[in-house]
Amino acid sequence: MYTTLILVQTLNGLQFGIILFLIAAGLTLVFGVMDFINLAHGVQYMIGAYFAFAFASWTGSFWLGLVMALPAALVFGLLLEAVVFRHLYDKDHLEQVLATFGIILFLNQGVKVVWGSSPLFVPVPELLQGSIVLFEGFFYPVYRLAIIAAGLGVAALLYVLVNYTRAGMLVRAGATNAKMVSALGVDIRRLFMIVFGFGAMLAGFAGAMVAPILSVEPGMGDNLLILAFVVIVIGGIGSIRGAFLAALIIGLVDTLGRTFAGDVLRLFMDPGGASTVGRAIAPMLIYILMAAVLFFRPAGLFPVKR
Amino acid sequence: MLDTASPATKAPAASPAAPPAARPSLLRREALAFALFVFFAIAPALAQIGAEGYLLSLVVRAMIFAIAALSLDLILGYGALVSFGHAAFIGIGCYAVGILMAHAVPDAFVQLFATLAVSAAFAFVTGAISLRTKGVYFIMITLAFGQMVYFLTTSLAPYGGDDGLTLPTRSLVFGSDVLENDLVFYYVVLACLIGVYGLLRAIVGSRFGRVLRGTKENPVRMQAIGYNPYHYQLAAYVIAGMIAGLAGFLLANHIEFVSPAFISWQRSGELIIMVVLGGMGTLVGPILGAVSFLFLEEILARITQDWKLIFGPFLVLVALFARGGILGFFRRAK
């Protein structure tokens, strides 16, 4: 019984980690290549979920909704880049924080105006409904497995793109030394536009994927944004590999911590105290982890070499 | 209180924004700050004309956040340390009041002492760790500590947990409930603001402040001429934390309610926004920023419930076109 719980929560943690990775991947590249702090990356995730909702209810099909949400998120990201972000590259970090904070306020309120403030629900597609038996007495929702599979697929695709294509090579070079790449005659702005649009699409994809298992609501990206920052800082800014591993670690630590912190503490203290302390510590775990990682490795686990 | 004898007047070269040649008189140099303080001082009278207590309450809130923004600016504007967890100190101040109140210790001085002691200890420990990192990593590690305090308060079930804690009364001064009078409380907050302004003016102008600014410009050079930047930054971090704790103490007394919502990362973000909006690296800027942030919020919210649709783009425009924030904008307009 207990083993089953651990397995289920481990899978939940993996699934959460995969979603985090999809958001963190774009964020770490934008950050690594352009040294640009984009607090508004979380709203891209929210926008993706809303697009998926809108297109799915318009067409009546989750799949069409998902397929249409991707280019919509891409276009939306490129639009934001052209209207605002493009003009912020030369500004310092604090002005970027100020502007992207303004964009968060605007878009969180914007979706409220368009779609209302109450949470919206997207039905799980028929094909992926229900649970499957992984082995005797162990059920798991198909849809969550599908998220894990899709996320791993995207991670593999990204790995190939970044490591084996010319654009990927430029992105890696840009993350290491953007000035040098620019001096070699590469249009770093255009490269960044591509990275940015791609990152926006990945975040939008994450949003669209979770729409059926979470409620779609204004501000849903705010807390994930912070977690995505935690991921890229632990992983090492600009490193896709670091972001992937850190996302899985954070997903697992957070999910397992919330379920089992009390139980683990019970080994050392009385049950009442253990559950109280467990509840207090569980949500702090990942921040304690981040502080510890930065203490011992101030540039993250997989720093991009400079 | 406003340091006439401060070495600031003798150190023209330290701040690039300061005009190098003529040394302006104290009155002229601090004209904007004085104007703000005079406005605050007579605002209650104006509010009487408008016959609306809410205006008074809004100004009190603006002054409290001005104190918090000022404290952040000491490390942000003068030390280039972008703390993304500054709201944690406000939270410590709030909960020092709330928790002591819940244990029947309503004395203002005991609560204030607890606030300052805990803020200082928390700032010392987290600052000592955070300052090992630089730049963006510093932003993130301060965020991590801020979030730890946030989640700690959400789990304080005996003190309201997520829902927060309503205070039975404001803090008692020598057993008297004199702070219950809104006008008295108003002037106490104003006195705190002016006191903090004066203190920071003295700190910024002192040798300590010049070392801090020198560290911001070039830490290697400061080290080369024999200063340890780490110690100065840590001291500044502790001072800033204590002042923000004071702001939290006042905030809890103002709304007679404490809640984890005061400590969320968005609140820390708002403090940064206030400083940058007003003009960082100055002492008037954070006050201007806090006041205009809260007033704009209030005014826009009265016009439309979708005020963030206007406020958001406004922040974008400030970031794009007003280098140096509102203060910088006016300086160039002159």
Contacts between the chains, C-beta under 8 A, distances in Angstrom:
chain1	res1	chain2	res2	distance
A	31	B	136	7.6
A	37	B	136	7.2
A	39	B	269	7.5
A	84	B	316	5.9
A	84	B	320	7.8
A	87	B	320	5.5
A	88	B	319	6.9
A	88	B	320	7.2
A	91	B	319	6.7
A	91	B	320	7.8
A	93	B	82	6.9
A	93	B	136	7.4
A	93	B	139	7.9
A	94	B	76	7.9
A	94	B	82	6.8
A	94	B	272	6.9
A	94	B	276	5.0
A	94	B	280	7.2
A	95	B	276	7.0
A	95	B	319	4.4
A	95	B	320	7.9
A	96	B	319	7.3
A	97	B	269	7.3
A	97	B	272	6.1
A	97	B	273	7.6
A	97	B	276	7.3
A	98	B	272	7.8
A	98	B	273	5.8
A	98	B	276	5.0
A	98	B	277	6.9
A	98	B	315	5.6
A	98	B	316	7.9
A	98	B	318	6.5
A	98	B	319	4.2
A	99	B	315	6.6
A	99	B	316	4.7
A	99	B	319	3.6
A	99	B	320	6.7
A	101	B	269	5.7
A	101	B	273	5.8
A	101	B	315	6.2
A	102	B	311	7.4
A	102	B	312	4.3
A	102	B	313	6.4
A	102	B	314	6.9
A	102	B	315	3.0
A	102	B	316	4.3
A	102	B	319	7.1
A	103	B	312	6.3
A	103	B	316	6.4
A	104	B	312	7.3
A	105	B	308	4.3
A	105	B	311	5.9
A	105	B	312	3.7
A	105	B	315	7.2
A	106	B	308	6.4
A	106	B	309	6.0
A	106	B	312	3.0
A	106	B	313	5.9
A	106	B	316	7.8
A	107	B	312	7.6
A	108	B	308	6.9
A	109	B	306	5.6
A	109	B	307	7.9
A	109	B	308	3.8
A	109	B	309	5.2
A	109	B	312	7.0
A	110	B	309	6.6
A	112	B	306	7.4
A	113	B	306	5.7
A	113	B	309	7.0
A	222	B	266	7.0
A	226	B	143	6.9
A	226	B	147	7.3
A	226	B	265	5.6
A	229	B	140	6.0
A	229	B	143	7.3
A	230	B	140	7.1
A	230	B	144	7.3
A	233	B	136	7.5
A	233	B	137	6.4
A	233	B	140	4.4
A	237	B	136	6.7
A	276	B	155	7.7
A	276	B	157	7.3
A	279	B	155	5.3
A	280	B	151	7.3
A	280	B	152	6.2
A	280	B	155	3.6
A	280	B	156	7.9
A	283	B	151	4.1
A	283	B	154	7.3
A	283	B	155	7.6
A	284	B	147	7.3
A	284	B	148	4.8
A	284	B	151	4.7
A	284	B	152	6.8
A	287	B	144	4.1
A	287	B	145	7.4
A	287	B	147	4.7
A	287	B	148	5.0
A	287	B	151	7.6
A	288	B	144	7.8
A	288	B	148	6.8
A	290	B	140	7.0
A	290	B	141	7.1
A	290	B	144	4.6
A	291	B	129	6.5
A	291	B	141	5.8
A	291	B	144	4.8
A	291	B	145	6.7
A	291	B	148	7.9
A	294	B	132	7.8
A	294	B	133	5.4
A	294	B	137	5.8
A	294	B	140	7.2
A	294	B	141	4.9
A	294	B	144	7.8
A	295	B	129	5.8
A	295	B	132	6.6
A	298	B	132	6.1
A	298	B	133	4.7
A	298	B	134	7.4
A	298	B	137	5.9
A	299	B	137	7.0
A	300	B	137	7.9
